[in-house]
Amino acid sequence: NEAPMIREQVVEKMAGIARGRSFVLDLSQVSLVSSMGLGTCVDLRNCAEKAGLQPTVYGMNRHLTDLFHLMRIERLFNILKTSHELDKVLAS
């Protein structure tokens, strides 16, 4: 189970991001997500909020979009659909 190790590494990186900025999960190379993966996404979202960051997801394919919607997870994140939207978020 890699989830705790991933969480620890990501949370360490969050500490170096200024409050008010976006924390972006880039899922553009992800085709499927397990229940453990969904739990990790939600856990990282909660960590981002505690760190004063805006939880954001980018690059979801149709399957992931449907899954996030079905599980009602999409309401927890700012969802970026285009590279233009991502560029704007990263530039701010």
N, C-alpha and C positions, 0 to 999 in steps of 0.2 A: 504494500500500500504506500504509494508515493505522496498522497495528499498532504499528510502532516509536514513532510519535508518541503513540498512546494509552498505550502502556506507560510512556513517559517521564513523561507527565502524571500517571498513576495512581501511579507509584512516588514521585513528588514529594509527593503527598498522603499516602501511607503514612507518610512520615517524621514527619508531625504527629500520628499516632495512637499512643496509649499502648500499650506492649507488653502482650500478654494480651487485648486487645480483639479483636473480630471485624472482618475485612475482608469486606464483603458485595458480591458481584456480583449486581446485580438484573437478572435476565433476563426479567422479567415482560412486557416489551415486545418481546421477541425471538422470532421465529417459526422462523427457520432459522439454523444456524451452519455456516460453511464449515470446511474443515480448518484454514485459517489462523486462524479464530476460535477453534477448539478449542485450537490451539497457544497462542494468546494467553491463553486462560483458564488453561491449565496454567502458562504463564510467570508470569502474575500471581499464581497460587497459590504458586509457588516464591518469588517476591519477598515475598509476605505472610509466609510461613514464616520467611524470613531476617530480616524486620523484627519477628519475635516476635508475629505476628498469626495469628488463627484463620481460615483460608480458608473462606468460606461462600458458598453460592449460594442465591438465593431466586427464586421465581416461574417455575420451568421448566414449560413446557407438556409434554404427553405425548410429543411428538416429541423434544424436547430431553432429557427424562428417559430415553427409550429410547436415544438416541444416547450420552449419558453412560454409561449402563449397558453398551451394546455395546462402547464403547471403554475400559471399565473406569476411567473418569475419576471416577465418582461416589465412589469410595473415597478420593479425594484431598481431598474437600470435606465440610464439614458442610452438609447439604442441608436447607433450611427449606421446608416445604410450605404453611404457612398464614401469614396476616398476623399472627396471634397469636404464632406462634413468632418472626417477625421483630421484632415489638414487644418481646418479652422480650430478644432478643439486643441490640437497639439501646439498651435501657434499662440494660443491665449495663455 
